Each structure stands twice: as structure tokens, then as C-alpha cells.
Amino acid sequence: MSEKKKINTVNQSQIIEPDSVRVGIKENAIQFEFAQTKLNDDSHDNEKVLVVANIRLDPKYLQNFMIAIVEAGIEYEKNFNVDIGFTPFWKSENT
């Protein structure tokens, strides 16, 4: 019999809406930094990039992280009938 896991959120989570991501790789860590790009008030040609969230993973967890992202994309497409690029992962099952 499997045990149910209780999930506790340690810090308050905040919703972010990033428009860019940067990835850093070290031997013992892979870090994703999510950012929002904003125009500076003093010049329309200058952009300011604000990192709003980051995730640092031990490389051994990268595969699980990637699988969760793909599964979320597939569920989104199926639930909202929208193609956001994950169709090749699940449409071939039905053909």
C-alpha cells in the first residue's frame, strides 16, 4: 500500500509572468533564472532585465523536472485545445 505524501509550502509562493529564461550550468547544479524585460524610463532603447525567480537543481533531478514540464504542456493543450508545441508528443498516440 502506498502512503500519501503531505506537501508543505515553506515560503509564500508568488505568481510570476516571465518573458525570458537564462540557464547556468555547473558540475553540481543547473540553475534556471526567469526574468521580465522592461524598458528603462530614461531611454526607449535600453532594456532592464529583472530576475523574478530562479530554480537550482542537482543535475540528477533534471530529467524529472523536464518530464513534469512536458506533461504540463501536454495537459494544457488537451484541456484548452491549443497548440503550444507539445502536440508531437501526444498526437502520435492517436494515429
Backbone as XML, in Angstrom:
<?xml version="1.0"?>
<chain id="A" units="angstrom">
  <residue number="1" name="MET">
    <atom name="N" x="0.837" y="-1.171" z="0.000"/>
    <atom name="CA" x="0.000" y="0.000" z="0.000"/>
    <atom name="C" x="0.891" y="1.246" z="0.000"/>
  </residue>
  <residue number="2" name="SER">
    <atom name="N" x="0.576" y="2.192" z="-0.854"/>
    <atom name="CA" x="1.391" y="3.403" z="-0.923"/>
    <atom name="C" x="0.888" y="4.447" z="0.067"/>
  </residue>
  <residue number="3" name="GLU">
    <atom name="N" x="1.830" y="5.203" z="0.615"/>
    <atom name="CA" x="1.489" y="6.254" z="1.570"/>
    <atom name="C" x="1.214" y="7.550" z="0.817"/>
  </residue>
  <residue number="4" name="LYS">
    <atom name="N" x="0.279" y="8.335" z="1.324"/>
    <atom name="CA" x="0.023" y="9.653" z="0.753"/>
    <atom name="C" x="1.056" y="10.617" z="1.307"/>
  </residue>
  <residue number="5" name="LYS">
    <atom name="N" x="1.558" y="11.478" z="0.432"/>
    <atom name="CA" x="2.532" y="12.473" z="0.851"/>
    <atom name="C" x="1.830" y="13.786" z="1.161"/>
  </residue>
  <residue number="6" name="LYS">
    <atom name="N" x="2.246" y="14.409" z="2.241"/>
    <atom name="CA" x="1.734" y="15.725" z="2.580"/>
    <atom name="C" x="2.715" y="16.758" z="2.045"/>
  </residue>
  <residue number="7" name="ILE">
    <atom name="N" x="2.209" y="17.745" z="1.332"/>
    <atom name="CA" x="3.056" y="18.784" z="0.753"/>
    <atom name="C" x="2.893" y="20.060" z="1.565"/>
  </residue>
  <residue number="8" name="ASN">
    <atom name="N" x="4.000" y="20.567" z="2.062"/>
    <atom name="CA" x="4.024" y="21.827" z="2.803"/>
    <atom name="C" x="4.785" y="22.866" z="2.000"/>
  </residue>
  <residue number="9" name="THR">
    <atom name="N" x="4.201" y="24.037" z="1.820"/>
    <atom name="CA" x="4.892" y="25.135" z="1.157"/>
    <atom name="C" x="5.672" y="25.898" z="2.211"/>
  </residue>
  <residue number="10" name="VAL">
    <atom name="N" x="6.993" y="25.965" z="2.051"/>
    <atom name="CA" x="7.859" y="26.569" z="3.056"/>
    <atom name="C" x="7.724" y="28.087" z="3.050"/>
  </residue>
  <residue number="11" name="ASN">
    <atom name="N" x="7.842" y="28.688" z="1.897"/>
    <atom name="CA" x="7.717" y="30.141" z="1.762"/>
    <atom name="C" x="6.457" y="30.441" z="0.976"/>
  </residue>
  <residue number="12" name="GLN">
    <atom name="N" x="5.961" y="31.652" z="1.112"/>
    <atom name="CA" x="4.799" y="32.021" z="0.314"/>
    <atom name="C" x="5.202" y="32.070" z="-1.151"/>
  </residue>
  <residue number="13" name="SER">
    <atom name="N" x="4.411" y="31.446" z="-1.985"/>
    <atom name="CA" x="4.672" y="31.455" z="-3.417"/>
    <atom name="C" x="4.043" y="32.686" z="-4.035"/>
  </residue>
  <residue number="14" name="GLN">
    <atom name="N" x="4.741" y="33.247" z="-5.020"/>
    <atom name="CA" x="4.209" y="34.385" z="-5.750"/>
    <atom name="C" x="4.110" y="34.021" z="-7.218"/>
  </residue>
  <residue number="15" name="ILE">
    <atom name="N" x="3.047" y="34.452" z="-7.848"/>
    <atom name="CA" x="2.882" y="34.203" z="-9.271"/>
    <atom name="C" x="3.766" y="35.177" z="-10.040"/>
  </residue>
  <residue number="16" name="ILE">
    <atom name="N" x="4.496" y="34.638" z="-11.015"/>
    <atom name="CA" x="5.347" y="35.474" z="-11.857"/>
    <atom name="C" x="4.943" y="35.264" z="-13.306"/>
  </residue>
  <residue number="17" name="GLU">
    <atom name="N" x="5.239" y="36.213" z="-14.147"/>
    <atom name="CA" x="4.979" y="36.092" z="-15.576"/>
    <atom name="C" x="6.236" y="36.487" z="-16.339"/>
  </residue>
  <residue number="18" name="PRO">
    <atom name="N" x="7.215" y="35.586" z="-16.365"/>
    <atom name="CA" x="8.479" y="35.910" z="-17.041"/>
    <atom name="C" x="8.323" y="35.886" z="-18.553"/>
  </residue>
  <residue number="19" name="ASP">
    <atom name="N" x="9.210" y="36.609" z="-19.235"/>
    <atom name="CA" x="9.241" y="36.561" z="-20.692"/>
    <atom name="C" x="10.603" y="36.104" z="-21.209"/>
  </residue>
  <residue number="20" name="SER">
    <atom name="N" x="11.489" y="35.722" z="-20.286"/>
    <atom name="CA" x="12.789" y="35.196" z="-20.702"/>
    <atom name="C" x="13.332" y="34.266" z="-19.624"/>
  </residue>
  <residue number="21" name="VAL">
    <atom name="N" x="14.256" y="33.425" z="-20.042"/>
    <atom name="CA" x="14.884" y="32.486" z="-19.115"/>
    <atom name="C" x="16.359" y="32.392" z="-19.460"/>
  </residue>
  <residue number="22" name="ARG">
    <atom name="N" x="17.177" y="32.245" z="-18.437"/>
    <atom name="CA" x="18.616" y="32.057" z="-18.621"/>
    <atom name="C" x="18.995" y="30.798" z="-17.843"/>
  </residue>
  <residue number="23" name="VAL">
    <atom name="N" x="19.879" y="30.005" z="-18.428"/>
    <atom name="CA" x="20.288" y="28.758" z="-17.802"/>
    <atom name="C" x="21.780" y="28.816" z="-17.492"/>
  </residue>
  <residue number="24" name="GLY">
    <atom name="N" x="22.122" y="28.460" z="-16.267"/>
    <atom name="CA" x="23.514" y="28.361" z="-15.863"/>
    <atom name="C" x="23.826" y="26.916" z="-15.500"/>
  </residue>
  <residue number="25" name="ILE">
    <atom name="N" x="25.000" y="26.459" z="-15.902"/>
    <atom name="CA" x="25.369" y="25.064" z="-15.671"/>
    <atom name="C" x="26.706" y="25.002" z="-14.948"/>
  </residue>
  <residue number="26" name="LYS">
    <atom name="N" x="26.726" y="24.266" z="-13.851"/>
    <atom name="CA" x="27.949" y="23.945" z="-13.118"/>
    <atom name="C" x="27.994" y="22.431" z="-12.958"/>
  </residue>
  <residue number="27" name="GLU">
    <atom name="N" x="29.079" y="21.927" z="-12.476"/>
    <atom name="CA" x="29.221" y="20.478" z="-12.324"/>
    <atom name="C" x="28.161" y="19.895" z="-11.390"/>
  </residue>
  <residue number="28" name="ASN">
    <atom name="N" x="27.810" y="20.629" z="-10.339"/>
    <atom name="CA" x="26.882" y="20.085" z="-9.356"/>
    <atom name="C" x="25.539" y="20.802" z="-9.320"/>
  </residue>
  <residue number="29" name="ALA">
    <atom name="N" x="25.256" y="21.670" z="-10.304"/>
    <atom name="CA" x="23.991" y="22.404" z="-10.294"/>
    <atom name="C" x="23.628" y="22.903" z="-11.678"/>
  </residue>
  <residue number="30" name="ILE">
    <atom name="N" x="22.335" y="22.922" z="-11.929"/>
    <atom name="CA" x="21.782" y="23.563" z="-13.114"/>
    <atom name="C" x="20.777" y="24.585" z="-12.598"/>
  </residue>
  <residue number="31" name="GLN">
    <atom name="N" x="20.953" y="25.837" z="-13.001"/>
    <atom name="CA" x="20.090" y="26.902" z="-12.491"/>
    <atom name="C" x="19.328" y="27.559" z="-13.629"/>
  </residue>
  <residue number="32" name="PHE">
    <atom name="N" x="18.024" y="27.718" z="-13.413"/>
    <atom name="CA" x="17.152" y="28.425" z="-14.347"/>
    <atom name="C" x="16.762" y="29.738" z="-13.697"/>
  </residue>
  <residue number="33" name="GLU">
    <atom name="N" x="16.988" y="30.844" z="-14.404"/>
    <atom name="CA" x="16.591" y="32.161" z="-13.907"/>
    <atom name="C" x="15.506" y="32.701" z="-14.828"/>
  </residue>
  <residue number="34" name="PHE">
    <atom name="N" x="14.365" y="33.007" z="-14.260"/>
    <atom name="CA" x="13.229" y="33.529" z="-15.015"/>
    <atom name="C" x="13.188" y="35.035" z="-14.824"/>
  </residue>
  <residue number="35" name="ALA">
    <atom name="N" x="12.995" y="35.764" z="-15.919"/>
    <atom name="CA" x="13.100" y="37.217" z="-15.848"/>
    <atom name="C" x="11.993" y="37.906" z="-16.634"/>
  </residue>
  <residue number="36" name="GLN">
    <atom name="N" x="11.796" y="39.166" z="-16.293"/>
    <atom name="CA" x="10.906" y="40.048" z="-17.030"/>
    <atom name="C" x="11.745" y="41.163" z="-17.638"/>
  </residue>
  <residue number="37" name="THR">
    <atom name="N" x="11.498" y="41.448" z="-18.900"/>
    <atom name="CA" x="12.213" y="42.512" z="-19.591"/>
    <atom name="C" x="11.368" y="43.774" z="-19.538"/>
  </residue>
  <residue number="38" name="LYS">
    <atom name="N" x="11.983" y="44.863" z="-19.108"/>
    <atom name="CA" x="11.273" y="46.140" z="-19.022"/>
    <atom name="C" x="12.103" y="47.217" z="-19.688"/>
  </residue>
  <residue number="39" name="LEU">
    <atom name="N" x="11.416" y="48.162" z="-20.326"/>
    <atom name="CA" x="12.111" y="49.310" z="-20.891"/>
    <atom name="C" x="12.454" y="50.284" z="-19.775"/>
  </residue>
  <residue number="40" name="ASN">
    <atom name="N" x="13.663" y="50.842" z="-19.829"/>
    <atom name="CA" x="14.047" y="51.885" z="-18.877"/>
    <atom name="C" x="13.268" y="53.153" z="-19.178"/>
  </residue>
  <residue number="41" name="ASP">
    <atom name="N" x="12.929" y="53.892" z="-18.159"/>
    <atom name="CA" x="12.167" y="55.126" z="-18.338"/>
    <atom name="C" x="12.949" y="56.199" z="-19.084"/>
  </residue>
  <residue number="42" name="ASP">
    <atom name="N" x="14.282" y="56.208" z="-18.900"/>
    <atom name="CA" x="15.084" y="57.293" z="-19.477"/>
    <atom name="C" x="15.360" y="57.100" z="-20.967"/>
  </residue>
  <residue number="43" name="SER">
    <atom name="N" x="15.262" y="55.900" z="-21.486"/>
    <atom name="CA" x="15.541" y="55.673" z="-22.903"/>
    <atom name="C" x="14.743" y="54.468" z="-23.380"/>
  </residue>
  <residue number="44" name="HIS">
    <atom name="N" x="14.127" y="54.613" z="-24.523"/>
    <atom name="CA" x="13.336" y="53.511" z="-25.067"/>
    <atom name="C" x="14.216" y="52.430" z="-25.688"/>
  </residue>
  <residue number="45" name="ASP">
    <atom name="N" x="15.493" y="52.732" z="-25.888"/>
    <atom name="CA" x="16.389" y="51.741" z="-26.483"/>
    <atom name="C" x="17.007" y="50.806" z="-25.449"/>
  </residue>
  <residue number="46" name="ASN">
    <atom name="N" x="17.038" y="51.219" z="-24.195"/>
    <atom name="CA" x="17.639" y="50.404" z="-23.141"/>
    <atom name="C" x="16.580" y="49.530" z="-22.490"/>
  </residue>
  <residue number="47" name="GLU">
    <atom name="N" x="16.948" y="48.291" z="-22.275"/>
    <atom name="CA" x="16.062" y="47.381" z="-21.580"/>
    <atom name="C" x="16.698" y="46.960" z="-20.263"/>
  </residue>
  <residue number="48" name="LYS">
    <atom name="N" x="15.859" y="46.753" z="-19.285"/>
    <atom name="CA" x="16.314" y="46.261" z="-17.994"/>
    <atom name="C" x="15.711" y="44.875" z="-17.817"/>
  </residue>
  <residue number="49" name="VAL">
    <atom name="N" x="16.533" y="43.915" z="-17.428"/>
    <atom name="CA" x="16.061" y="42.562" z="-17.200"/>
    <atom name="C" x="16.049" y="42.310" z="-15.698"/>
  </residue>
  <residue number="50" name="LEU">
    <atom name="N" x="14.877" y="41.981" z="-15.171"/>
    <atom name="CA" x="14.719" y="41.734" z="-13.746"/>
    <atom name="C" x="14.490" y="40.244" z="-13.515"/>
  </residue>
  <residue number="51" name="VAL">
    <atom name="N" x="15.399" y="39.594" z="-12.804"/>
    <atom name="CA" x="15.210" y="38.188" z="-12.461"/>
    <atom name="C" x="14.146" y="38.132" z="-11.375"/>
  </residue>
  <residue number="52" name="VAL">
    <atom name="N" x="13.053" y="37.428" z="-11.663"/>
    <atom name="CA" x="11.934" y="37.373" z="-10.719"/>
    <atom name="C" x="11.846" y="36.036" z="-9.984"/>
  </residue>
  <residue number="53" name="ALA">
    <atom name="N" x="12.546" y="35.018" z="-10.486"/>
    <atom name="CA" x="12.557" y="33.716" z="-9.807"/>
    <atom name="C" x="13.708" y="32.889" z="-10.355"/>
  </residue>
  <residue number="54" name="ASN">
    <atom name="N" x="14.186" y="31.969" z="-9.539"/>
    <atom name="CA" x="15.184" y="31.033" z="-10.033"/>
    <atom name="C" x="15.003" y="29.681" z="-9.367"/>
  </residue>
  <residue number="55" name="ILE">
    <atom name="N" x="15.443" y="28.672" z="-10.072"/>
    <atom name="CA" x="15.384" y="27.295" z="-9.589"/>
    <atom name="C" x="16.762" y="26.700" z="-9.783"/>
  </residue>
  <residue number="56" name="ARG">
    <atom name="N" x="17.308" y="26.117" z="-8.733"/>
    <atom name="CA" x="18.599" y="25.439" z="-8.834"/>
    <atom name="C" x="18.369" y="23.955" z="-8.550"/>
  </residue>
  <residue number="57" name="LEU">
    <atom name="N" x="18.799" y="23.122" z="-9.493"/>
    <atom name="CA" x="18.598" y="21.681" z="-9.385"/>
    <atom name="C" x="19.918" y="20.943" z="-9.354"/>
  </residue>
  <residue number="58" name="ASP">
    <atom name="N" x="19.956" y="19.883" z="-8.595"/>
    <atom name="CA" x="21.029" y="18.902" z="-8.731"/>
    <atom name="C" x="20.796" y="18.250" z="-10.094"/>
  </residue>
  <residue number="59" name="PRO">
    <atom name="N" x="21.820" y="18.093" z="-10.932"/>
    <atom name="CA" x="21.619" y="17.536" z="-12.275"/>
    <atom name="C" x="20.878" y="16.202" z="-12.299"/>
  </residue>
  <residue number="60" name="LYS">
    <atom name="N" x="20.942" y="15.420" z="-11.234"/>
    <atom name="CA" x="20.250" y="14.129" z="-11.244"/>
    <atom name="C" x="18.729" y="14.299" z="-11.233"/>
  </residue>
  <residue number="61" name="TYR">
    <atom name="N" x="18.215" y="15.493" z="-10.902"/>
    <atom name="CA" x="16.778" y="15.746" z="-10.915"/>
    <atom name="C" x="16.301" y="16.434" z="-12.192"/>
  </residue>
  <residue number="62" name="LEU">
    <atom name="N" x="17.205" y="16.740" z="-13.107"/>
    <atom name="CA" x="16.832" y="17.463" z="-14.325"/>
    <atom name="C" x="15.830" y="16.680" z="-15.160"/>
  </residue>
  <residue number="63" name="GLN">
    <atom name="N" x="16.022" y="15.383" z="-15.310"/>
    <atom name="CA" x="15.099" y="14.590" z="-16.115"/>
    <atom name="C" x="13.678" y="14.650" z="-15.545"/>
  </residue>
  <residue number="64" name="ASN">
    <atom name="N" x="13.533" y="14.503" z="-14.231"/>
    <atom name="CA" x="12.200" y="14.589" z="-13.616"/>
    <atom name="C" x="11.571" y="15.961" z="-13.843"/>
  </residue>
  <residue number="65" name="PHE">
    <atom name="N" x="12.381" y="17.016" z="-13.740"/>
    <atom name="CA" x="11.899" y="18.379" z="-13.964"/>
    <atom name="C" x="11.404" y="18.533" z="-15.402"/>
  </residue>
  <residue number="66" name="MET">
    <atom name="N" x="12.187" y="18.038" z="-16.359"/>
    <atom name="CA" x="11.812" y="18.149" z="-17.770"/>
    <atom name="C" x="10.544" y="17.359" z="-18.079"/>
  </residue>
  <residue number="67" name="ILE">
    <atom name="N" x="10.420" y="16.174" z="-17.513"/>
    <atom name="CA" x="9.219" y="15.359" z="-17.728"/>
    <atom name="C" x="7.990" y="16.085" z="-17.187"/>
  </residue>
  <residue number="68" name="ALA">
    <atom name="N" x="8.107" y="16.700" z="-16.014"/>
    <atom name="CA" x="6.983" y="17.439" z="-15.445"/>
    <atom name="C" x="6.578" y="18.614" z="-16.333"/>
  </residue>
  <residue number="69" name="ILE">
    <atom name="N" x="7.544" y="19.310" z="-16.914"/>
    <atom name="CA" x="7.255" y="20.438" z="-17.809"/>
    <atom name="C" x="6.533" y="19.955" z="-19.062"/>
  </residue>
  <residue number="70" name="VAL">
    <atom name="N" x="7.020" y="18.861" z="-19.665"/>
    <atom name="CA" x="6.377" y="18.317" z="-20.869"/>
    <atom name="C" x="4.961" y="17.847" z="-20.543"/>
  </residue>
  <residue number="71" name="GLU">
    <atom name="N" x="4.790" y="17.160" z="-19.423"/>
    <atom name="CA" x="3.452" y="16.706" z="-19.030"/>
    <atom name="C" x="2.502" y="17.884" z="-18.845"/>
  </residue>
  <residue number="72" name="ALA">
    <atom name="N" x="2.999" y="18.982" z="-18.270"/>
    <atom name="CA" x="2.164" y="20.172" z="-18.089"/>
    <atom name="C" x="1.769" y="20.753" z="-19.445"/>
  </residue>
  <residue number="73" name="GLY">
    <atom name="N" x="2.694" y="20.786" z="-20.388"/>
    <atom name="CA" x="2.391" y="21.293" z="-21.732"/>
    <atom name="C" x="1.354" y="20.442" z="-22.443"/>
  </residue>
  <residue number="74" name="ILE">
    <atom name="N" x="1.472" y="19.130" z="-22.326"/>
    <atom name="CA" x="0.507" y="18.220" z="-22.948"/>
    <atom name="C" x="-0.876" y="18.407" z="-22.331"/>
  </residue>
  <residue number="75" name="GLU">
    <atom name="N" x="-0.948" y="18.471" z="-21.008"/>
    <atom name="CA" x="-2.231" y="18.675" z="-20.327"/>
    <atom name="C" x="-2.860" y="20.002" z="-20.722"/>
  </residue>
  <residue number="76" name="TYR">
    <atom name="N" x="-2.036" y="21.050" z="-20.822"/>
    <atom name="CA" x="-2.551" y="22.363" z="-21.223"/>
    <atom name="C" x="-3.191" y="22.277" z="-22.598"/>
  </residue>
  <residue number="77" name="GLU">
    <atom name="N" x="-2.485" y="21.658" z="-23.554"/>
    <atom name="CA" x="-3.021" y="21.543" z="-24.914"/>
    <atom name="C" x="-4.328" y="20.759" z="-24.938"/>
  </residue>
  <residue number="78" name="LYS">
    <atom name="N" x="-4.368" y="19.659" z="-24.216"/>
    <atom name="CA" x="-5.579" y="18.834" z="-24.207"/>
    <atom name="C" x="-6.749" y="19.552" z="-23.530"/>
  </residue>
  <residue number="79" name="ASN">
    <atom name="N" x="-6.479" y="20.206" z="-22.403"/>
    <atom name="CA" x="-7.557" y="20.869" z="-21.655"/>
    <atom name="C" x="-8.106" y="22.108" z="-22.354"/>
  </residue>
  <residue number="80" name="PHE">
    <atom name="N" x="-7.235" y="22.846" z="-23.045"/>
    <atom name="CA" x="-7.660" y="24.111" z="-23.638"/>
    <atom name="C" x="-7.683" y="24.085" z="-25.162"/>
  </residue>
  <residue number="81" name="ASN">
    <atom name="N" x="-7.420" y="22.914" z="-25.758"/>
    <atom name="CA" x="-7.461" y="22.739" z="-27.205"/>
    <atom name="C" x="-6.627" y="23.805" z="-27.929"/>
  </residue>
  <residue number="82" name="VAL">
    <atom name="N" x="-5.392" y="23.962" z="-27.468"/>
    <atom name="CA" x="-4.466" y="24.953" z="-28.015"/>
    <atom name="C" x="-3.147" y="24.259" z="-28.332"/>
  </residue>
  <residue number="83" name="ASP">
    <atom name="N" x="-2.550" y="24.594" z="-29.462"/>
    <atom name="CA" x="-1.243" y="24.034" z="-29.827"/>
    <atom name="C" x="-0.146" y="24.998" z="-29.386"/>
  </residue>
  <residue number="84" name="ILE">
    <atom name="N" x="0.627" y="24.587" z="-28.370"/>
    <atom name="CA" x="1.750" y="25.412" z="-27.907"/>
    <atom name="C" x="3.076" y="24.694" z="-28.145"/>
  </residue>
  <residue number="85" name="GLY">
    <atom name="N" x="3.055" y="23.658" z="-28.993"/>
    <atom name="CA" x="4.290" y="22.982" z="-29.368"/>
    <atom name="C" x="4.490" y="21.591" z="-28.807"/>
  </residue>
  <residue number="86" name="PHE">
    <atom name="N" x="3.537" y="21.079" z="-28.044"/>
    <atom name="CA" x="3.684" y="19.753" z="-27.456"/>
    <atom name="C" x="2.882" y="18.683" z="-28.199"/>
  </residue>
  <residue number="87" name="THR">
    <atom name="N" x="2.148" y="19.074" z="-29.219"/>
    <atom name="CA" x="1.308" y="18.142" z="-29.973"/>
    <atom name="C" x="2.078" y="16.919" z="-30.460"/>
  </residue>
  <residue number="88" name="PRO">
    <atom name="N" x="3.314" y="17.041" z="-30.967"/>
    <atom name="CA" x="4.027" y="15.839" z="-31.435"/>
    <atom name="C" x="4.217" y="14.781" z="-30.350"/>
  </residue>
  <residue number="89" name="PHE">
    <atom name="N" x="4.212" y="15.170" z="-29.082"/>
    <atom name="CA" x="4.416" y="14.209" z="-28.005"/>
    <atom name="C" x="3.177" y="13.347" z="-27.752"/>
  </residue>
  <residue number="90" name="TRP">
    <atom name="N" x="1.983" y="13.857" z="-28.084"/>
    <atom name="CA" x="0.783" y="13.094" z="-27.758"/>
    <atom name="C" x="-0.115" y="12.791" z="-28.939"/>
  </residue>
  <residue number="91" name="LYS">
    <atom name="N" x="-0.033" y="13.547" z="-30.021"/>
    <atom name="CA" x="-0.904" y="13.280" z="-31.175"/>
    <atom name="C" x="-0.556" y="11.956" z="-31.849"/>
  </residue>
  <residue number="92" name="SER">
    <atom name="N" x="0.708" y="11.552" z="-31.832"/>
    <atom name="CA" x="1.109" y="10.310" z="-32.479"/>
    <atom name="C" x="0.481" y="9.087" z="-31.811"/>
  </residue>
  <residue number="93" name="GLU">
    <atom name="N" x="0.056" y="9.222" z="-30.527"/>
    <atom name="CA" x="-0.596" y="8.127" z="-29.832"/>
    <atom name="C" x="-1.934" y="7.790" z="-30.471"/>
  </residue>
  <residue number="94" name="ASN">
    <atom name="N" x="-2.622" y="8.795" z="-31.025"/>
    <atom name="CA" x="-3.967" y="8.604" z="-31.550"/>
    <atom name="C" x="-3.997" y="8.256" z="-33.017"/>
  </residue>
  <residue number="95" name="THR">
    <atom name="N" x="-2.853" y="8.232" z="-33.699"/>
    <atom name="CA" x="-2.858" y="7.968" z="-35.141"/>
    <atom name="C" x="-2.559" y="6.516" z="-35.413"/>
  </residue>
</chain>
